[in-house]
Amino acid sequence: MDDPLPGHFLLAAFLSGPEIYFLIANLVLVILLFIGSALVSGSEVAYFSLSLDQVINEGDDSPPNKRIIHLLADPNKLLATILILNNFINISIVMISTYVTLRLTSSYYSTETVLGVLTVVITFLIVFLGEIVPKVYANQNNWSFAQKTSKLLVLSNKLFSPLSWMLIKVSHIFESRIERKGYNVSVAELNHALEIATDKETTEEEKGILKGIVNFGTLSVKQIMKSRMDITALDMETDFHELMNQINKTGYSRIPIYKETIDKIEGILYIKDLLPHLGEDETFEWQGLLRPGFFVPETKKIDTLFKDFQERRIHIAIVVDEYGGTSGLITMEDVIEEIVGEINDEFDDETEAEYKKIDQNTFIFEGKTSIMDFCKIVDVDHKKFESVKGESESLGGLLLEINSALPLAGEKIVFDGFTFVITSVNEKRIKKVRVVIKR
């Protein structure tokens, strides 16, 4: 006699009265457990995605809202309760399903076959119905979902209180004894992750700000400062009328004042301090208005400098080299521009722009343009030139390092997809360069 077909045993089971009731009762129980698993899994996302504004704005004196606030008052206990309850339900689903299936099929199939098929089916149902679907829904409707599950979690919080207390204590012991190891993620990896994470709706300006934040802690003062040759500074011996004349020409609100040479900065003159003395004659001793200068080394990181600016409530610092000479100048605006991009006000002269864009891949740059600014404008990683730039921080200095000599006008310098054509040069430095990028 042939073995019965796969569907025969199910028919036989249903024809038997006790087996029908047994199957229906356990099927209903498993369905209820799946519903419970979905509610508990979804509540984890719902509760821990609630913002403070939602709790304040949407919370009122209704019982569900009071329960939500009560549960969120102890998030560690809430999480422990959710995990315990969710595992208890899922284990119950597995045990009941296994028992029922083996009881109904043990006469027809081997235990190994039944357990193999059952493992795949139950795992899929738990992951899909008990995890993915409820968590997606709860993430989109977190407040209403939290309200619906609040009573269940309050009761579970009390029921599993001893277990959750024990779980929290054990986790604290492990946290205190096991050294926490952070992730060593490079800036390049963060920038790559940023490119992946941003979508089409993210503007280039927003991407630029995010990249600026990522790179903020890696930049040194030397990389973004204004070099000493571009500093506007005045001599201590300047008479008052000449001083006012120079101030009117520069348009700056703070000017470094030096004695004999720019390497000896005596202080910073704040133009607002001169306002009460505009009517004085040329013999007025304006030097008494100087404020102490803030001196920082070239190697100082700009995130640290930003904190110093905030704490000291100043906006300008003099950058000094290893020998104490004046290397450059940096302002609060320079630091902020590394995050938000170029800041132009009504006093900025657009005719003195450090670059001109000819087309998508062709630019004309001033030789004094910083390598950081150059890389941001042409949209390349500033570390591209780390191996060849040496101690230089300007585009002109970079080309001198690559060429090993002062190039002539019209000379071409090729480096890693960039063609630099020197358009203007004097006996000391590169003044202008045409850049063609091969993308």
C-alpha positions in Angstrom: 0.0 0.0 0.0 1.4 3.5 -1.0 2.2 6.1 1.6 -0.5 8.8 2.0 0.0 12.1 0.2 1.2 15.1 2.2 -2.3 16.5 2.5 -3.8 13.2 3.8 -2.5 13.5 7.3 -4.0 17.0 7.7 -7.4 15.7 6.5 -7.0 12.8 9.0 -6.2 15.2 11.8 -9.2 17.3 11.1 -11.5 14.3 10.9 -10.5 13.5 14.5 -12.6 15.5 16.9 -10.0 16.0 19.7 -7.3 16.9 17.2 -9.5 19.6 15.7 -10.0 21.3 19.0 -6.3 20.9 19.9 -5.2 22.4 16.6 -7.7 25.3 16.7 -6.8 26.2 20.3 -3.1 26.3 19.6 -3.5 28.1 16.3 -5.5 30.9 18.1 -2.8 31.0 20.8 0.0 31.3 18.3 -1.9 34.1 16.4 -2.4 36.0 19.7 1.3 35.6 20.5 2.3 36.9 17.0 0.1 40.0 17.7 1.8 40.4 21.1 5.2 40.1 19.5 4.3 42.8 16.9 3.0 45.1 19.6 6.0 44.7 21.8 8.6 45.0 18.9 6.8 48.1 17.6 6.7 49.7 21.0 10.5 49.6 21.2 10.7 51.8 18.2 7.7 53.9 19.2 8.9 54.8 22.6 12.5 55.4 21.8 11.8 57.6 18.8 9.6 60.0 20.7 11.1 63.5 20.9 10.9 65.8 23.9 8.7 68.2 21.9 6.2 65.4 21.2 6.0 64.5 24.9 5.5 68.1 25.8 3.1 69.1 23.0 1.0 66.0 22.7 1.0 64.8 26.2 -2.1 65.7 28.3 -3.8 64.3 31.4 -5.3 61.3 29.7 -4.4 57.9 31.2 -2.4 56.6 28.2 -0.3 59.8 28.1 0.4 59.6 31.8 1.5 55.9 31.3 3.8 57.0 28.5 5.5 59.6 30.6 5.8 57.2 33.5 7.5 54.6 31.3 9.9 57.1 29.8 10.9 58.2 33.3 13.1 55.0 33.5 14.2 54.2 30.0 16.6 51.5 31.0 13.9 49.5 32.9 11.5 50.1 29.9 14.0 48.7 27.4 14.7 45.7 29.7 11.0 45.0 30.0 10.4 45.2 26.3 13.3 42.8 25.6 12.2 40.3 28.2 8.6 40.3 27.1 9.5 40.1 23.4 11.9 37.1 23.9 9.3 35.4 26.2 6.6 35.7 23.5 8.9 34.6 20.6 10.2 31.6 22.6 6.6 30.7 23.3 5.7 30.8 19.6 8.6 28.5 18.8 7.8 26.0 21.6 4.0 25.8 20.8 4.6 25.6 17.1 7.1 22.9 17.5 5.0 20.8 19.9 1.9 21.1 17.7 3.6 20.3 14.5 5.5 17.3 15.8 2.4 15.9 17.4 0.5 16.2 14.1 3.2 15.0 11.7 5.4 12.6 13.7 3.7 9.6 12.1 4.4 10.8 8.6 7.7 12.7 8.5 11.0 12.5 10.3 11.6 14.9 13.2 14.7 16.4 11.4 12.6 17.3 8.3 9.8 18.8 10.4 12.2 20.9 12.5 14.1 22.1 9.5 11.0 23.3 7.7 9.5 24.7 10.8 12.6 26.7 11.7 12.6 28.4 8.3 8.8 29.2 8.4 8.7 30.4 12.0 11.9 32.5 11.6 10.4 34.2 8.5 7.1 34.9 10.3 8.7 36.3 13.4 11.1 38.5 11.5 8.5 39.8 9.0 5.3 39.9 11.1 6.8 40.3 14.5 9.7 42.8 13.7 9.8 44.5 10.3 6.1 45.3 9.8 5.3 46.7 13.3 8.6 48.6 13.5 8.0 50.4 10.2 4.5 51.2 11.2 5.5 52.3 14.7 8.2 54.6 13.4 5.7 56.5 11.3 3.0 56.6 14.1 5.1 56.5 17.2 2.8 58.5 19.5 -0.4 56.6 18.7 1.4 53.3 18.9 2.9 54.2 22.2 -0.6 55.0 23.5 -2.0 51.7 22.4 0.7 49.6 24.1 1.1 51.7 27.2 -1.2 49.6 29.4 0.5 46.3 28.3 4.0 47.7 29.1 2.9 49.1 32.4 1.6 45.7 33.5 4.7 44.0 32.1 6.9 46.5 33.8 5.5 45.4 37.2 5.4 41.7 36.3 9.0 41.5 35.1 10.4 44.0 37.5 12.7 41.5 39.3 14.0 40.2 36.0 14.5 43.7 34.5 16.3 44.8 37.7 18.6 41.8 37.5 19.3 42.4 33.8 20.1 46.1 34.4 22.5 45.2 37.2 24.3 42.6 35.2 24.7 45.0 32.2 26.1 47.7 34.5 28.6 45.2 35.9 29.8 44.3 32.4 29.9 48.0 31.4 32.1 48.9 34.3 34.5 46.0 33.8 34.8 45.8 30.1 36.8 48.6 28.4 34.7 50.4 25.9 36.3 50.6 22.5 35.3 53.3 20.1 35.2 53.1 16.4 38.2 54.4 14.6 36.6 56.0 11.6 38.7 58.2 9.3 37.5 61.5 8.0 37.6 60.0 4.5 35.2 57.2 5.6 32.9 59.8 7.2 32.8 61.8 4.0 32.1 58.7 2.0 29.3 57.8 4.4 28.0 61.3 4.0 27.8 60.9 0.2 25.9 57.7 0.6 23.5 59.0 3.3 22.5 62.2 1.5 19.7 62.0 -0.9 18.7 63.9 -4.0 16.8 66.5 -2.0 20.0 67.5 -0.2 21.4 70.6 -1.7 25.1 71.2 -2.5 25.2 73.9 0.2 23.8 71.5 2.8 26.4 68.8 1.7 29.1 71.5 2.0 28.1 72.3 5.6 28.0 68.7 6.6 31.4 68.1 5.1 32.7 71.2 6.9 31.5 69.8 10.2 33.2 66.4 9.5 36.5 68.1 8.6 36.3 70.8 11.3 38.3 69.0 13.9 41.1 68.0 11.5 42.1 71.4 10.2 45.0 73.4 11.7 45.2 77.2 12.0 48.0 77.3 9.4 45.7 75.7 6.8 43.1 78.5 6.8 44.9 81.6 8.1 45.6 84.7 6.1 49.4 84.8 5.4 51.6 87.6 6.8 52.0 89.1 3.3 48.2 89.7 3.2 47.9 91.1 6.7 46.9 94.8 7.0 48.9 96.1 10.0 50.0 99.6 11.1 53.1 100.9 12.8 53.0 102.2 16.4 54.6 105.5 15.2 51.8 106.4 12.8 50.2 109.7 13.7 46.5 109.9 14.4 45.5 111.6 11.1 47.5 109.0 9.0 46.0 106.3 11.2 42.5 107.4 10.4 43.3 107.7 6.7 44.6 104.1 6.6 41.6 102.8 8.5 39.2 104.4 6.0 41.1 102.7 3.2 41.1 99.2 4.7 37.6 99.1 6.1 38.6 96.6 8.8 37.1 96.7 12.3 40.2 95.4 14.0 43.8 96.1 13.0 47.1 94.6 14.4 49.6 97.2 15.5 53.3 96.5 15.4 56.5 98.1 16.6 59.3 98.3 14.0 58.4 95.1 12.3 55.3 93.0 11.8 57.0 90.2 13.8 56.6 92.4 16.9 52.8 92.8 17.2 52.1 95.1 20.2 48.3 94.7 20.3 45.0 95.0 18.4 43.3 98.3 17.7 39.5 98.1 17.7 38.1 100.8 15.5 35.0 101.2 17.8 37.4 102.4 20.5 38.4 105.3 18.3 34.8 106.6 17.8 34.8 108.9 20.9 38.1 110.5 19.7 37.3 111.3 16.1 37.8 115.0 16.7 41.3 114.7 18.1 44.3 116.3 16.3 47.3 114.4 14.9 49.1 114.4 18.2 46.5 112.2 19.9 48.1 109.2 21.6 45.9 106.5 20.2 48.3 103.8 21.3 46.7 103.8 24.7 43.6 102.3 23.2 45.4 99.0 22.1 44.0 95.8 23.4 46.2 92.8 24.1 46.8 90.5 21.2 45.9 86.8 21.3 48.7 84.7 19.9 48.3 81.1 18.7 50.7 78.6 17.1 50.3 77.4 13.5 49.6 73.8 14.6 46.6 74.7 16.8 43.4 73.0 15.6 40.6 75.3 14.6 37.9 73.6 16.7 40.0 74.4 19.8 40.6 77.9 18.6 36.9 78.4 18.1 36.3 77.5 21.8 39.1 79.9 22.8 37.4 82.7 20.8 34.1 82.0 22.6 35.7 81.8 26.0 37.8 85.0 25.5 35.0 86.8 23.7 37.4 87.9 20.9 37.3 87.5 17.1 40.9 87.8 16.0 44.2 86.0 16.7 47.8 86.4 15.5 49.4 83.2 14.3 53.1 82.7 15.2 55.6 80.3 13.9 58.0 78.1 15.9 60.4 81.1 16.3 57.8 83.5 17.5 57.6 85.5 14.3 54.3 86.5 12.8 53.1 83.8 10.4 49.6 85.0 9.7 46.3 86.1 11.1 43.0 84.3 11.7 39.5 85.5 12.6 36.3 84.1 13.9 34.9 84.6 10.4 37.6 82.4 8.9 36.8 79.6 11.3 33.0 79.7 10.7 33.5 79.8 6.9 35.1 76.3 7.1 31.6 75.1 8.0 29.1 77.4 6.3 31.2 78.4 3.3 32.2 81.9 2.2 30.7 84.8 4.0 30.4 88.0 2.1 29.1 91.3 3.5 28.5 94.7 2.0 32.1 95.7 2.5 33.7 92.8 0.7 35.1 93.7 -2.7 34.1 91.2 -5.2 36.6 92.5 -7.7 39.4 91.0 -5.5 38.1 87.5 -5.7 40.9 84.9 -5.5 39.6 82.9 -8.4 37.5 83.1 -11.7 35.6 80.1 -13.1 36.0 79.9 -16.9 34.1 76.6 -17.4 33.3 73.4 -15.5 36.9 72.3 -15.5 38.9 75.5 -16.0 39.7 78.2 -13.4 42.1 81.1 -12.8 43.4 81.4 -9.3 45.5 83.8 -7.4 48.8 82.2 -6.3 48.0 83.2 -2.7 44.8 81.2 -2.6 45.0 78.6 0.3 45.1 75.0 -0.7 42.0 74.4 1.5 40.0 77.0 -0.4 41.3 75.7 -3.8 40.2 72.2 -2.9 36.8 73.3 -1.9 36.3 75.4 -5.0 37.3 72.6 -7.4 35.6 70.0 -5.2 38.5 67.6 -4.4 39.7 66.2 -1.1 42.4 68.5 0.4 44.4 65.4 1.4 45.1 64.9 -2.4 48.1 67.2 -2.1 49.3 66.1 1.3 52.3 64.1 -0.1 53.7 66.9 -2.2 52.8 70.2 -0.5 55.5 70.1 2.2 55.1 73.0 4.5 53.2 75.2 2.0 49.6 76.1 2.5 49.0 78.3 -0.6 48.5 77.2 -4.2 51.6 79.1 -5.2 53.6 77.3 -2.6 52.2 74.0 -3.6 53.4 74.6 -7.2 56.8 75.6 -6.0 57.0 72.3 -4.1 55.9 70.3 -7.1 58.2 72.1 -9.6 61.2 72.5 -7.2 61.9 76.0 -8.7 60.1 79.2 -9.5 58.4 78.6 -12.8 58.3 81.1 -15.7 55.1 82.7 -17.1 53.4 80.3 -19.5 55.1 77.2 -18.0 52.9 74.1 -17.4 53.0 72.0 -14.3 51.1 68.7 -14.5 50.1 66.7 -11.4 47.6 63.9 -10.9 44.9 65.1 -13.4 45.6 68.8 -12.9 47.4 71.0 -15.4 48.6 74.3 -13.9 49.6 77.0 -16.3 51.5 79.9 -14.8 49.9 83.2 -16.2 51.6 85.7 -13.9 54.8 85.6 -11.9 57.4 87.9 -10.5 60.9 87.3 -9.2 59.6 86.2 -5.8 56.3 84.4 -6.2 53.6 83.0 -8.4 50.8 85.6 -8.8 48.2 83.9 -11.0 47.7 80.4 -12.4 45.3 78.8 -14.8 44.0 75.4 -13.6 42.6 72.8 -16.0 41.1 69.7 -14.4 40.8 66.3 -16.1 37.8 64.7 -14.6 
